């Protein structure tokens, strides 16, 4: 029984060490190019490593000649929720906080 528990512990530690997926908070430093600063590590990341979802992209529509902004997008100083993917090779910006 002890061997099985030890193997189980090794597998759990290995998966944690891979650091495959994690959420966190960041602050938008600039929008062109997109640059964010992660709160947890004080690490600054830029496009293309930082990727936007449709929830945070600028969106506008034109109705009868009038333009209506549906989503104003991001601006410097915005706080965002991020999803770390591929062991930190990409950061997906999910939404504003």
N, C-alpha and C positions, 0 to 999 in steps of 0.2 A: 504493500500500500504506500509506503514512503517513496518508492521510486516513481510511482504514478503522480503523486503530489509534486515531486521535484520537477518532473517533465512538464507538468501543467504550469508550474511557476515560471519555468524557463520560457515557455511559449508566450505567456502573458507579458513577461518582461521584454521579450523580443518585439512583440507587436507594439507595445508602448514606445519602445525606442525608435521604431520606424516613424513615429510621429506623422501618420498619414493624413489625419483630418482634425481640424481644430477651428473654433470660432474665437473671435476677439474684436477689439475695438481699435479704431484708427481715426486720425484727423487728416482731412484733406489739406495738403500744403499748397498745391497748385492744380489747375485743371488742364493746362496745356504746356507740356505734357502732363498727364495725370500723375500726380505724386502724392503718396499717402505716408503718414508716419504711424507705425504701429505703437500702441500704448505699452503693451507688455514688454517689448524688447527695445523700444526707442529706435527701431530700425526704419529707415526710409526706403520705400520701394516705388518704382516708376513703371509706366507702361513699357512693354507688354506683359510684365509680370503681374501687375494689377489689372484686373478685368472687371468691367462694369456689367451688371445685369440690367434688364429693361426697367426695373424699379427705380433706378437712379439716373438713367439717361434723360437728356432733354427731349421733351415731346411736345409738339404743338400741332394744332389742326386749323384749317381755314374754313370758315362757314360764312357764306354770303359775303365774301370779301373781308371779313373780320378774322384776325388770327387770335386764337385762344390757346394759352399755354396750359397744357395738361400737367406737365411735370417740368419744373424749372431746372432740373439737373443739379449737379454739384457745384459748390463754390468753395474757395479757400476758407478754412475754418470749420467746415461742416464735420460733425462726428458721424462715423459710419460703422456699420457692423460688417466684419469681414469673415470669410471662410477660407482657411488655409487648405490648400490641396497639393497633392504630389510632394509631400514632405517639405513644403515651403517654396516649391518651384513656381507656384501661382497663388495669388490671393484674389478671391472673388469678392467684390463689394456687393453685398446683398441689399442693404437699405440704409437710409439715414436713421440716426438715433435721435 
